[in-house]
Amino acid sequence: MAGHGTEGSKIIKMLKDRKINHTILMPDSFASAAFQNSFENYPKERETPGFYTNGLYVTTPLIMDTANEKGQQFVDEFVETYQHSPGWHAAFAYDAAMLLYHAIKETGIQGDISNRVKDRIAIRDCLTKINSPDIAIEGVTGFNYFNEYGDAQKPVSIGIYKNKNIVSSLTQLQIVNNIMDIDNVETELKRKRLLYIDNQYMYLTKVVYTGIKLLKISNLDIRSMSANLDFYLWFRFQGDFESHEFSFSNAIGDIEIEGPIKRKNRDDIQHHLYKISGIFHLDSFEDPPPFGRHIVGFDFRHNNLARNNLIFVVDVLGMGDELTLSSKNIAKLKHILMPSSKWCLDRIVCFQDTSEVSTLGIPEFINLKDGVVKYSRFNYGIQIKKSQFNFREIFPRSIDQYLILFGSIFLIVTILVNKKQLFPKMINTIWLAQLFTVLMLFKCFELMLLDWLFIKTTLEKLVLVKMIIDILWWLIPAFCINMAVNRFIWVPLEEKTGRKIPSVARRFIDTLVIVLAVFGIVAYVFGEKLTGLLATSSVAAMIIGLGIQMNLSNIFSGIALNIERPFRPDDWVKIGDYDEGKVLDVSWRATRIQTRDTAIIHIPNGVVSESNIKNFSYPNKNIEQFIDLDIDARYPPARVQKIIIDALLSVEEILNYPKPFTRLKGITDWSVIYGVYYYLDNYAKKMAIAEAVWKRVRAHLKRAGISRAIKREMVFLADAKEQESECHVEPLNILQDIDVFKPFPDDAKASLSQRIHACVFRKNEYIVRQGDEGDSLFIIIEGAVKIQLRQPDGKTIDLAALGAGKFFGEMALLTGETRSADVIAISETHLIEITRDDIAPIMQQYPDLSNLLAEVLANRKQRNEMMIEDSDNTDIEDQKTPRHIVGKIMQYFGINK
């Protein structure tokens, strides 16, 4: 029956009320809590819970009785939090969030909203790489990975409703991914381990419900990591099953197995009960317990049937509340572990997973590519802990990270409060709160670290780490004592005397406390006597004193530098004759400078304090820079200075305020020296900005026909006139440099150069206005303009500044579009204008120019839009833009396609 749970529940009710007891198979929409709860208001359901759902078969990607250890832990914590069992939707949602967390962690995403598109692509690519079982991420639903289509590879299981619970059907079908893995297909078909349905081979997988009742734990020995267990083991299954063919992987010696002591058969459902006693290794599961806890339990698998033909599942119905260590059954389980063992029960673990066993070259499994056979493995254990007070009992493991987070925040806040002296009357209270927080943070960190290392490393290394932690338990209180001395002694003295306590005195007391802590470490952590240590300390003090004498000057100079603060880290400075560079740090002995060639210079503090210090970053980052130009004396100074200012106004890297300026600095026999002055706020880019300034000034001077002076000897003939190179201001030469006109043939450029018009605009005069109609393009010959965008709220944004050789208005010229921004002259600006009428004859003569011009316009338009805002256009839109512009050009000039 296909359909949704809400509508399907009505049909199920009618079938059940009419006692129509056909076998009903339904999709996963009927495996939800909403479907089950839809019957709660009916009298028959209230009288007999599960009346309407018992016996219904559903397809579902996850059944909790087949969940792994992570899945069982998820169920336990879900029930503890929400007081009801989770559905498969919750488990898959948890794994989806886990995979996203894994991808975010692997890609190092920081959550910057401006990078959200790149971050999403990075997450997608990371998830795409999880494409095989070998690199799958294990979660509560099993191993998570994706196929080539991006689909999660999850088997579909058949479940059956029993007492409002979905349990695995006694028979499951699994698709054979590689038929070559099976040695003899015909034999497997005859044994009914393999089916051929709809041109597809499928494993016939038997599901065996497995239950455990633990009777007693005795002879618990933590040193040998073993214990004696007595328990009942039962199997409930359908059809033939060799229930006695199982073996334990963590058993020590021979295991006493009685049975089956009971056999029952009802409606082709068989039940076999065994009683087992033996010695088993502790902590035998793949995931070890937290540090300080142990798992007492066992695991077993079938000797003959692989996982494709047999799956052990937890008998949820048979074991009942013995699956969890709840308040209801904890009294019943107390007798399992005697109090004299000094251990108590902590948690019950029961799940199934997969065991991989080597084929050992057996011919039957010779075709398996990995050389291993996968068996269904059943695991049962009880986690035990010491019967004593534990800090862990106060705060559960799940909130350790939150304790560290909030404790760290509280500690930082209280430290800042103390420094700001916001609550001077609460000094003692704040100090006690800080002390408690520090100890709590360190204890949480210790427990988390030991838990993690217990899984990741050996016992020897764990002992070493524990010793280091014991050392820290001496050093951290020493740090706390130093804080107390600062709070209760130094600060009151400074407030009373109005003078700062010398750092030497502070550090002497701090060092003394640390030395005493070191003595304690030597005596109590390492177990050494202090007599010899104290005897050698005096000799060490003399040696240290002689060594310090050489550096006293640098140390006191470092103190002076830290008090006066002539520079700070990241400031650009020049110290004495050393190269200028960025300050990295100032230690007690030396100052480190990184020069422009990334070399690190260590300058002794004594040298720094005696040298001239030039700071380029403090107190104001605006630094004046200049370059000198030698210009031929025949050019009027006013015109030269105007051209230079125009060039500076078009350089985006320099500051607009203070304004750039130029000065006539002097005259030589062969030139006039002009100083070009500008300001920058990023001294680290001084060289790059100087290069940009020089390029723009040179371009503007060249465009204006002004050449730099070169010291040379010239011979003039009588009546000869000075010749100036004006070729660069010829209209044809100008057109040669403009991107829009590069596709034009030479004869078309020559023709167009005869039609252009010159125009002049005064400073602050509008050349074009945003939204106006227009049909012309402007090329800047001299001067500078700024591009300004008006927003709907009336505010304006300066997009760019253009100088000589630049152009604007190409869209209006070629497509007739309205002006997209205001263009304002920054200084007196000379332009040449090309109109639609000037270019129309050429477009008619060369219609193929439309395609070439469209490419140029598309690229320029994309660059212009990127200056306004980030573009999210797709590749398809970018491909359409040139064709769209071609149509507009042809329509505008009346060109037939």
Secondary structure, DSSP 8 states (H G I E B T S, - for coil): --S-HHHHHHHHHHHHHTT-----EE-GGGSSHHHHHTTTTSHHHHHSTTTTTTT-EEEES--GGG--HHHHHHHHHHHHHHSS---HHHHHHHHHHHHHHHHHHHHT----GGGHHHHHHHHHHHHHT--SGGG-EEETTEEE-B-TTS-B----EEEEEETTEEEE-SEEEEE-S-GGG-S-HHHHHHTTSEEEETTEEEEEEEEEEEEEEEEEEEEEETTTTEEEEEEEEEEEEES---TT-EEESSEEEEEEEEEEEEEEEETTEEEEEEEEEEEEESS-SSS---TT-EEEEEEEEESS--TTTEEEEE-HHHHGGGGS--TTTHHHHGGGB-GGGSEEEEEEEEEEEEEEEE-TT-GGGTT-TTSEEEEEEEEEEEEEEESS--HHHHS-GGGHHHHHHHHHHHHHHHHHHHHHTS-GGGHHHHHHHHHHHHHHHHHHHHHHHHHHHHHHS-HHHHHHHHHHHHHHHHHHHHHHHHHHHIIIIIHHHHHHHSS---HHHHHHHHHHHHHHHHHHIIIIIS---SHHHHHHHHHHHHHHHHHHHTTHHHHHHHHHHHHH-S--TT-EEEETTS--EEEEEE-SSEEEEEETTS-EEEEEHHHHHHS-EEESSSS---EEEEEEEEE-TTS-HHHHHHHHHHHHHT-TTS-SSS--EEEEEEE-SS-EEEEEEEEES-GGGHHHHHHHHHHHHHHHHHHTT--B---------TT-------GGGSHHHHHHT-GGGTTS-HHHHHHHHTT-EEEEE-TT-EEE-TT----EEEEEEES-EEEEEE-TTS-EEEEEEE-TT-EE-HHHHHH-----SEEEESS-EEEEEEEHHHHHHHHHH-TTHHHHHHHHHHHHHHHHHHHHS-----HHHHHHHHHHHHHHHHHHTT---
